[in-house]
Amino acid sequence: MMLTMNRILLILFTSLIFQSISAQKGGTAYTSASTFIDYQKAFPRASEAMNRREDTLQKQFAQKKLKWPANFIYIRSFKYDSQLEIWVKNNIQDTFQLFKTYRVCALAGTLGPKRIEGDYQVPEGFYYINEFNPKSSYHLSLGINYPNSSDRILSDVQRPGGDIYIHGSCVTVGCIPVTDPQIEEIYILSAHAKNQGQDFIPVHIFPIRFTVKRSQDYLNNLMFNNPSLKPFTEKLKEVYNYFERFRQLPVITTDDKGQYMVHTIHKEVIKTKLTRPSVVHRQRTITELADVVHQWPEFPGGGKAFLSYLDKVGKEMSDLLPANITKAHVQVEFIVDKDGTPTNFKVINGVNNDFNEDLITRLEKMPIWKPAMLHDKAVAKKMKQSFTIEFSSSLTRH
């Protein structure tokens, strides 16, 4: 049964009022004479986090040509892929842009929605932040409104569970844990969005990233053994596909049976399987490559500087390693052209297609080299380099 537009607007208005009230949970409400940021700065842990992280976040926004602070943010998490994304925009009509992907460092339970207290499941579905806790036992935490209207119908009536958070300390029994530095960034971004007027900060939790074949294969096998998961998962996938296509969020409501209903502003309904958008990488037509040279290409600062650069790339890429891989030995090939530009990158040994594409994109930001020389003339030279990308052993996985 389709909901009328009046009922949809009523549901949205009610949810906004509910979150505005819920944001005060666990502490004194901030007064109209102060801002939400001022209120958070009254707590030592939140204030210290802002002193540590805000300048770095502003620089990262500037590097991505994003306006600081973001007026609107959208958080989505992928359980099996152990990732959490922050998307941002500044006007309601704008499309969202990806700011950063964080590694979720522990996972309790398995794929599928949370249905009862004590099942250690991370929920799946469509939620919003309903609490900022600057005095959390897990450094800092952001509460999500589990159980939502769907969960209250489909979960155990007496014991649906609750107290689901995005938090630090990297441990979990059903929440979404990240490291303390990461939760500081996520907390600050969320606090600024609320300060800018976004009372409704959506948090969508998906079982997998649906465009990753390995993840989709795992989920397909799980649904084969548990067919009841399929209708629920297909509705989550519909919202995921819609956002991938339009970078906007649909209106999501719940019918009287607890099923999600997706109301789109676009006529096109995205239900087909999407592939990852193709990326145009830096490629040059190079007709002559030197096999033997008098002087090899030189990275700015020399060999040690190049190894330091690769180490930095490895640390940045470690967050994108699949959930079941903690260390990857990769080998890349590229050409240092006669003007010193590194180009035509290829991953000879890598992880998977998505990871390899991201690695090439990152390496294409490499600075200009000093080109190879042959008979006092600059020439193009092919390079091969191996290095290790390793997930930090200080983080916990379950």
N, C-alpha and C positions, 0 to 999 in steps of 0.2 A: 504494500500500500504506500503510495507516494505521499509525502508530506506537503501541505500547502505552503506557499511562500510566507504567509503570516506566521505559521507554526515554526518554520525555520528561523525567522527573525526573532521569535520569542525565545527559542532555545538558545540562540547566540547571545541575546541580551541577558538571559538568565545566567549563562555560563560566565559572562564578563562580570556580573555582579558577584557571583559566587567566588570567583578568583580574587576580586578586590578585597572581599572579606577574608578569604583564606590566607592572603598574603601576610596577615597580621598574626597568624598562628605561631604560638610559642614565644611571643614577646609583646612588648608594648607597641601600639600603633604609632607611626611617626606623625607628627603634627603637620597641619597645613602650612605652618610658617617655615618648615624646612623641606628639603628635597629628600627623595629616597636615598640618593647617594650620601647626603649628609647623615641620614639615619644609619646607614651601614657603616660609615666611618666612626660612629660612636662605639663600635665594637672593635677591640684591638686586632683580632685576627683578620677581619675584613679590611680594616684600615691599613695594616701592614702589607696585606696582599696588594692593595691598590698602589701603595708606595713602591712596591717591588715590580709590579707588572704593567702598570698603565703606560709608562713611557715606551716600553717595548711593544705593547699592543698598538699604540699610536703609530709607531714606526712601521710595523707590519701592515697596518691599514694603508699608510702612505705608499709603501712599496707596491701594494696591489691596486693603488689608485681608488681606494675606498674612502668615503667620508667618515670621520670619527666624531662622535660615537655613532654606531648604527641605531637608527630609530626603530628598526624591526629586525628581529632575529628569528631563525627557525632552526630547531635542533632535531636531527634524526640520527638514529642509532641502528646498527646492524649487529644482531647477536652473534651469529656464527662467524661473521667476518671480523668481529671484535673492533669495530670502528664507531666513532661518534663524530658527526659533522656539525659545523656551525655555518649557517647561511645568513647573509645579511642583505638589507636594502634600506633605503631612506624615505621612500615614498610608497604609499599603499599600492599605487598602480605599477610600480617598477617590478621587474623580475628579480628574483633572488640571485645573489652571487656567492659562490663558495669562498668562505674566509679560511677555514682550516679544518683538517681532519685529525682527530685525536685517537690514540690507541686505547681501547677499553682493555684494562689489564687483567681482568678476571671475569669468569662467567660461571654462574650457578645454574643448575638444572639443565634443561635441554630446549630444543625448539618447540614452539607452541605457546599458547596464551597461559597466563596464570589463572587458576580456577579455585584455589583453596589456600587458606593460611597454612604455612609450614611446608609447602611443596617446593620451596627454594627456587621457584621459577621467576625469571625476569618477565614482566608483562610484555605482551605484544598488542599494539593498537595505537590509538590516537589520543594523546593526553596534552596537558599543559602544566607549566610550573605553577604550583599553588603555595610554595613556601620557600623563603630564603632563610637559611639557618647559619648565622655567622659563629655560632657556638657549638657546632656539631662535634660529636665524638670522632668523626672521620674528617677532621680539619675544617672543611666547609661543605655545605650540602645544599642541593636544590630539590625540593620535594615535587613529585608529580602526582596528579589527582587520580591515582589508582585507589579504589575501583571507580571507573567512570560509569556512565549510564549503561553501557553495554555490559561491562563486567558485573554490575549489580544484578542484572537479569540472568546472565549465563553462568556466573560463579556460584559457589556455595553460599546459600542465603545467610546462614548463621556465621560462617567463618570464611569470608572472601579473602582476608588478609589486608595488609595495608603498609604504610610507612615505607614507600618505595622512593628512593632518592638517587640522584646523580651526586656522587660524593668522592672525596679523596681517600687516602690511605691504602688504596689498591687491594682491598679485601671485600668480599661480598657474600651474602646469603640470599640474594634475590634482587639486589640493586644494580646500578650501573657504576662501577668504580673506575676511577682514573687516578693518576698520580697527584700528589699535592700541588706541584706547579701547574698541572693542567686544570685542576678544579679551580684554582685561583683565576686563571684566564677565563674559564667558562662562567664562573660566578660574576666576575667583573663585567663581562659582555652582557650578561643577563640583567645585572643590576642597572647598567646604563640604559639598556632598552626599556626597562620598566620606568626608569627616571625620565625617559623621553616620552613616556605615555603609553607604552605597549603593556597593558595589563594582561593580555592574552598572549603568552609565549608558547607556541605549540612545540610539543615533543612527540615525534612519531617514532615508534619502536618496531622495526621490521625483523623477521626471523633471519633474513639473508639480504645481501645485495643481489638483486635479481638478475643483474647483467653479468655476474661472475659464474661461469659454467660449473666450476668445482662446487660452489655453494648451491647452485640450482640442482645439480645432480644429487647432492646430499639430501636436500629438501624433498626432491622427488621420491627418493628411496624411503624417506620417513613417511611421506603421505601415502605411499603404496602400502605400507604396513599399518597405517592409521588413516584411512580414507576420510574420517570425520574432520581432519585438519584442512582438507582441500577447499571447501567453500569459504572458510574464514580467511585462509591464506590468499585466495584469489581476490578477495576484497582489498586486502592490504596491498597486493600487487597492483591493483587498479589505481590506487592513490599514488604509489611509487612511480608507475609509468606516466601518470598525468603530470607529476612534478618534473620528471625527467624531460618530458616533451615541452612543457610551457614555463617551467621555473616559477610557477605560481601554485598556491594551495587551493584545492577545492573546499567547499563547505561540506562538512561531514556531520551527519546526524545519526540517530539510532531509532529503529522502529520498535514496535511493542514486543517483538520477539528477541530483541537484543542485537539484531543484525545491523552492521554499519550501512548507511546509505550515503552515496557520493553524489553531490550536486555540483556540476561544473559550470563555469562561466563561458566555456568554449563549446561549440557545437560538436566538435570531434571528441568522441569518447575513446580513450586509449586503453585497449584491452589486449592488443597484440604484443608479442614478446619483442622488446627493444634490444638493439645491439648498441654497444658503446659508440658514441659519435667518433668518426674518424678524425685524426689529428694530422695536420700538415706539418711535417718535420722539415728541418733545414736540409736541403739537398742541392748539391752543385754538380754540374757536368764537368768532370775533370778528365781531360784526355791523356795527360801524362803524369805518371807516378814514378818517383825515383826509387829504384830498388836499393841502390848504394848511394850514400851521401858522405860528404866530408864532415858535416856537422848536423847532428840530429836536432829535431825541433825541441825548443826549450820552453817549458811552462814559466810564467812570470814568477821569479823568485827561485827557480831551479827545481831539482828533483824532490827535495824535501818538502817544498811548498806544494808540489803536485800531490804527494802522498797525504799531506795535511788536508788538501782540498777534497780528495777522495774519501778520507775519513769523515769529513763534515757531511759529504753527500750520503755516505753510509748511515750516519746517525739520523739524517733527515728522512731517509727512505725506510728506516727500520720500522716506523709506525705503520707502513703500508704492507708489511709482510703478512701473508695469509695466517690465519689463526693457528694452523698446525705446523708452521715453519718458524723456527727461532734463529736460524742462521742460513745464509745463502752465499755461496761463492759464485760471483758473477764475472763474466769476461765481456768486455765491450771492444768494439773496433770503430775507429773513426779516422778521418783524414785531416791533417793540418795542412791547409792550402798554402800556396806560396805567399799569400798576404798575411798568414798567421791565423786565419779563421779556422776553428775546429768545426768540421761539418761531416755530413753523411754518416751519422752515428748508427751503429747496429749493435744489438745485444747477441753475442755468440752463445753464451751460456747465461741463462736468467732464471726467472721464477715462473711467471705465466704472462700471457699477452698483456693484460691490464698493467701489471707491475712493470713489465719491460717498457711499455709505452710511457709510463710515468717516469721511469728512470731516464729514458732518452730525453724527455722534456726537461728534466732537471739538468742533465749534462749539457744540453744546448745553451745553458746560461754560462758555460765555462768562458773565462776571459780569453783574449787574443794571445796567441803564443808568438815566440820568436821562431820564424820558419826554418826549415832545414836548408842547408846550403850545399851546393855542388858546383865546383869551379867558380866560386865567388858569386854564384847566382842562386836566388831563392827558388826552391822547388817544392812541389807538393809531396807529402810523405804519409803513408798509411801507418797508423799506430794501433797496437793492441795492448790492453791493460786489464789485469785481473785484480779484484779486491773483494773484501768480505763485507756483507751487510748483516748485522747481528742485532737481534732484539735484546734489550738490556736485561741482563741476568738478575738485576735488582727488582724486576717486576714479577708479579705472581700470575700464573695462569691456572685455571681449573677446567 
